[in-house]
Structures are given as structure tokens and as C-alpha cells.
């Protein structure tokens, strides 16, 4: 993302309880281990990779997927906000976003906040406001592998085309916007850990990292899925290099962790 720094979807979130529509499945949060560190300034932080296609290559994408080896991410302890509007969280996800930095996106992955277990989640944003689904029925055990997927389809409710988000093959949510008209082509595939405070941890440690493995992308023209990151080049933001780290991309994936 040399000449001109690209604008891509990891810049897309504004935390606003008034914009969030939380869709709660089964509300049964579970206690977690002790949290760490006083919270500083609120703001989205990222660690991972994204595609930034600069033209309209034949490999342009409109879907992303990966098998996540899920790890715990501790969060700072002075923001104890809870669902439906937690402002303090640690998460890892796959996503498709507007290539030119617009606020729209669709993503799936895992999510936790202060005092909670780890849950599957999905989120969509048409460009203003976002909708989040958290699957409380399936808390995730750290150290287990699960598949997150955001795919393009024309089999949609209410719109002619949409993104659908899945966890382990189970449907979580659908975008209520048509990305063909909402987004600027070509799209960006993104694979990140995310926190909302620099004092919180992205999932994983140096000895037990969060693994993004078996990365796949969906071709924009054929709709077929293939191994790898699809259109490039890859951008590699790390918002907190003093605390967060990641491995290089190899063997269809990469790792992230907190020092």
C-alpha cells in the first residue's frame, strides 16, 4: 500500500454505540482469566496483511477465507464496557473491503471483550453504520482451529448480490447491500488481528501465535475459490510495532502475536 500510500479497509471503523446494531444470539458471557494494563486512548489497532490490487488484474478478488488457530487476546482493564456496545475488544478476522478506502466491509472471525469468552462473530458495514452478529452458542476453546469465510454470492435476501459470512461453514450474517454497486472495484482481501487499545493484546503469543492458515480468496470474475492471497501486492500494517508482531507470508498463511 511506494509512490502513493493506499487507503484500505483497516482504516474503516468508527466506534459509535449509536451506529452499532448488535444481533445477540444467546446471551451467556463466560468469565475469562484476569485482564491486564490500564487502557490509554481509544482507537482501532491492526496487525496482519491485506491485498491492494492497483489495477484490474485477472486475479482480482471478492471473497476471503482462512483457517484460524484461535488464541486468547487479553484486553486492558479500565474499559469494562459490555455487549451490546463493547468498546474494548481483541479479535481476529478475514474481510473484504472497498479497495479505495471507503468505510464499507464484510468480515467474519472471533471476538472477545473485557471478561468474556471467545466467540464467533461477523460484521457488515454498507458505508455508514455497521451490524454485528455474535454467536454466543459456540464459545471457542483457545488452541483449536476454525474456518472463517466471507464470500460473494447472488443468492441473497433483499438484494441482488451480497457478502455472506461463515464460521466453520455455519452461516452467521449477510450484507444488506450490493458490493457491486456499493464498493469501488477491485476489492481488498484483508486478514488481521485487531484491538481498540494499544494496551490490549492481539490474539497469540510468541510461543503460541494466532495462525492464519490455508488462506483462500474468491476470484471476482469466475467466483471460484483458490489458495493464496489473490490480487496483490500485499500491504502489511502493524499499528503497535512495540508490542505486536507477525511472521512473513509463507505456505499460504502467517502468524500474529503480542510480545
Secondary structure by P-SEA (a helix, b strand, c coil): cccbbbbccccccccccccccccccccbbbbbcccccccccbbbbbbbbbbbbcccccccccbbbbbccbbbbbbbccccccccccccccccccccccccccccccccccccccccccccbbbbbccccbbbbbcccccccccbbbbbbbbbbcccccccbbbbbbccccccccccccccccccccbbbbbbcccccccccccccccccccccbbbbbbccccccccccccccbbbbbccccccccccccccccccccc
